[in-house]
Amino acid sequence: MKTSSVTRRDFVRLGAGAAIAGQSAAAAAQVTALEPPPLSTQALPDGRKIRFAMVGTGIRGCDLLRAARQVPTGVCVGAADLYSTRLQAGKEAYGADFPITGDYRTLLDRKDVDAVIVAVADHSHRRVVLDACAAGKDVYCEKPMSHNVADGQAMVQAVTAGKRIFQAGSQRVSNIVYKKAAEIYASGRLGEVRYIEGHSDRNSPSGAWVYPIPPDASAQTIDWETFLGDAPRRAFDPVRFFRWRCFQDYGEGVAGDLFVHLLSGIQCVTGINAIPSRAYSTGSLTHFTDGRDFPDLLATLYDYPGVTVNLHCNQNNEAGEPIVFYGSEGTMTISGNSLSVAPQDTSPRPEGYSLNGWTAAQKQQYMEEWHAAHPAPPPKLAKVENFAAPAGYNDTADHLANFFEAVVTRKHVVEDEVFGHHAAVACHMANHSYFHRAVAQWDADGKTIKG
Ligand SMILES: NC(=O)c1ccc[n+]([C@@H]2O[C@H](COP(=O)([O-])OP(=O)(O)OC[C@H]3O[C@@H](n4cnc5c(N)ncnc54)[C@H](O)[C@@H]3O)[C@@H](O)[C@H]2O)c1
């Protein structure tokens, strides 16, 4: 593998410098740079690295392989994909050669493979994860963990029964910005948080998964039958293969692709590791009317224990992807790799508006009494605090490092199968409500969505 003489710590430090240099001195002074912890160097008892195999070397698989180059405790020893060109892309992403195959089961048969990283289309997660668990491998599986509730339950069961280490792949759960936000949330500084709002809005064709079809894509270069898996049979269709997120047979639309990041982030910050009791969605398909069977606008209100969560994804507006925690004492906003905490002014104030209907004498008496009851000047409002991860910070590297460490130590990962299942079920509830035009309710006894 090609290595750089710049270590991750140096890289991060250089990134922090670059970020600060790019800002005005005044603005930079107000942002506290968050320092990523050093990546774990915990190796197996015999000193060797975790040997992992990659299943799916498409867009995300290649990103994972690029991120894995930063993680010293794992080494890729093989990859599987149904489209041969992607295996070459995987090698290029990793910068090293490794054995490749069209059939991931041959990787599972190998005794020298400790773990697999699953980055195939969502409808195939269950099959690959169940096979990997049966073969005694530990598993990192991309988000959303499941294509439907039953798939998620089967995966939780397989991981538990096989005593496997399982990491769901929502990398924000390992992000230093989210960890800082979780620390602030747990400190109680925000007061009572009863409402959280988040969105993921982007308006480009790429943001709506209208990905270009590579020129060599054909039924000869792609194993279409295996791609379909348990999905309904149909003739080879490159649009469905490359833009699978647009179709219910393989993906979950904006909910599974984008809500899941917001929901995992919210679970991470609040510590709420539960399925919402209710979800109500509305939305429409008006912009990307290209044959897809998901809306391009989805807005969902969730009832989580003690907090209402309001999410939307709009593929017709580029408003970014902030998450805002509205507390009685402060408002915390996460946006990309930055975080701000703005205090609420809760100091006592004399009534103003309703005195418009009072006589001058009444107003005067009221004000005199108010000031007598509140002799102290109001406390000075704390400043807005800003935090940011350094430029170039890669939370996927941290998420992978956490997984590899757990494979060695057999201790818990940050995003296990139950966490991943909960976030995914909330996505399925959003879609259930949209398509059934009803409030989706979680039946905890029956472990199903009703409504
Ligand atoms: N965590 C993130 O930020 C993030 C970002 C993008 C995608 N994802 C997730 O990663 C997964 C993959 O998404 P993508 O964008 O890379 O899709 P993609 O279509 O670009 O790549 C998927 C690859 O999996 C291969 N594949 C499918 N079924 C297979 C099988 N049975 N055996 C071997 N290979 C198989 C395909 O040939 C394809 O190359 C999805 O679950 C997606 O939701 C996560």
The ligand as an SDF file (V2000), in Angstrom:
LIG
                    3D

 44 48  0  0  0  0  0  0  0  0999 V2000
  -22.2400    5.9540    5.6860 N   0  0  0  0  0  0  0  0  0  0  0  0
  -22.3890    6.7300    4.6370 C   0  0  0  0  0  0  0  0  0  0  0  0
  -22.1640    7.9490    4.6760 O   0  0  0  0  0  0  0  0  0  0  0  0
  -22.8210    6.1250    3.3430 C   0  0  0  0  0  0  0  0  0  0  0  0
  -22.6460    6.8260    2.1480 C   0  0  0  0  0  0  0  0  0  0  0  0
  -23.0550    6.2210    0.9780 C   0  0  0  0  0  0  0  0  0  0  0  0
  -23.6260    4.9550    0.9880 C   0  0  0  0  0  0  0  0  0  0  0  0
  -23.7950    4.3040    2.1580 N   0  0  0  0  0  0  0  0  0  0  0  0
  -24.3750    2.9610    2.2060 C   0  0  0  0  0  0  0  0  0  0  0  0
  -23.4290    2.0650    1.6400 O   0  0  0  0  0  0  0  0  0  0  0  0
  -24.0850    1.0120    0.9450 C   0  0  0  0  0  0  0  0  0  0  0  0
  -23.6090    0.9980   -0.5010 C   0  0  0  0  0  0  0  0  0  0  0  0
  -23.9630    2.2210   -1.1250 O   0  0  0  0  0  0  0  0  0  0  0  0
  -23.1870    2.7550   -2.4200 P   0  0  0  0  0  0  0  0  0  0  0  0
  -23.5070    4.1740   -2.5940 O   0  0  0  0  0  0  0  0  0  0  0  0
  -21.7770    2.3660   -2.3140 O   0  0  0  0  0  0  0  0  0  0  0  0
  -23.8950    1.8970   -3.5690 O   0  0  0  0  0  0  0  0  0  0  0  0
  -23.2350    1.4560   -4.9270 P   0  0  0  0  0  0  0  0  0  0  0  0
  -24.3450    0.9700   -5.7770 O   0  0  0  0  0  0  0  0  0  0  0  0
  -22.3480    2.5170   -5.4440 O   0  0  0  0  0  0  0  0  0  0  0  0
  -22.2920    0.2440   -4.5080 O   0  0  0  0  0  0  0  0  0  0  0  0
  -22.8010   -0.9800   -4.0490 C   0  0  0  0  0  0  0  0  0  0  0  0
  -21.9000   -2.0720   -4.6290 C   0  0  0  0  0  0  0  0  0  0  0  0
  -22.3010   -3.2980   -4.0450 O   0  0  0  0  0  0  0  0  0  0  0  0
  -22.1890   -4.3000   -5.0400 C   0  0  0  0  0  0  0  0  0  0  0  0
  -23.0750   -5.4020   -4.6730 N   0  0  0  0  0  0  0  0  0  0  0  0
  -24.4240   -5.3960   -4.5800 C   0  0  0  0  0  0  0  0  0  0  0  0
  -24.8530   -6.6020   -4.1680 N   0  0  0  0  0  0  0  0  0  0  0  0
  -23.7570   -7.3620   -3.9860 C   0  0  0  0  0  0  0  0  0  0  0  0
  -23.5470   -8.7000   -3.5910 C   0  0  0  0  0  0  0  0  0  0  0  0
  -24.5840   -9.4990   -3.3020 N   0  0  0  0  0  0  0  0  0  0  0  0
  -22.2770   -9.1630   -3.5500 N   0  0  0  0  0  0  0  0  0  0  0  0
  -21.2240   -8.3660   -3.8470 C   0  0  0  0  0  0  0  0  0  0  0  0
  -21.3650   -7.0740   -4.2250 N   0  0  0  0  0  0  0  0  0  0  0  0
  -22.6240   -6.6080   -4.3050 C   0  0  0  0  0  0  0  0  0  0  0  0
  -22.6060   -3.6250   -6.3250 C   0  0  0  0  0  0  0  0  0  0  0  0
  -22.0970   -4.3010   -7.4360 O   0  0  0  0  0  0  0  0  0  0  0  0
  -22.0440   -2.2220   -6.1390 C   0  0  0  0  0  0  0  0  0  0  0  0
  -20.7870   -2.0780   -6.7560 O   0  0  0  0  0  0  0  0  0  0  0  0
  -25.5740    1.2990    1.1040 C   0  0  0  0  0  0  0  0  0  0  0  0
  -26.0790    0.5840    2.1850 O   0  0  0  0  0  0  0  0  0  0  0  0
  -25.6210    2.7810    1.3720 C   0  0  0  0  0  0  0  0  0  0  0  0
  -26.7740    3.1830    2.0740 O   0  0  0  0  0  0  0  0  0  0  0  0
  -23.3860    4.8750    3.3310 C   0  0  0  0  0  0  0  0  0  0  0  0
  1  2  1  0
  2  3  2  0
  2  4  1  0
  4  5  1  0
  4 44  2  0
  5  6  2  0
  6  7  1  0
  7  8  2  0
  8  9  1  0
  8 44  1  0
  9 10  1  0
  9 42  1  0
 10 11  1  0
 11 12  1  0
 11 40  1  0
 12 13  1  0
 13 14  1  0
 14 15  2  0
 14 16  1  0
 14 17  1  0
 17 18  1  0
 18 19  2  0
 18 20  1  0
 18 21  1  0
 21 22  1  0
 22 23  1  0
 23 24  1  0
 23 38  1  0
 24 25  1  0
 25 26  1  0
 25 36  1  0
 26 27  1  0
 26 35  1  0
 27 28  2  0
 28 29  1  0
 29 30  1  0
 29 35  2  0
 30 31  1  0
 30 32  2  0
 32 33  1  0
 33 34  2  0
 34 35  1  0
 36 37  1  0
 36 38  1  0
 38 39  1  0
 40 41  1  0
 40 42  1  0
 42 43  1  0
M  CHG  2   8   1  16  -1
M  END
$$$$
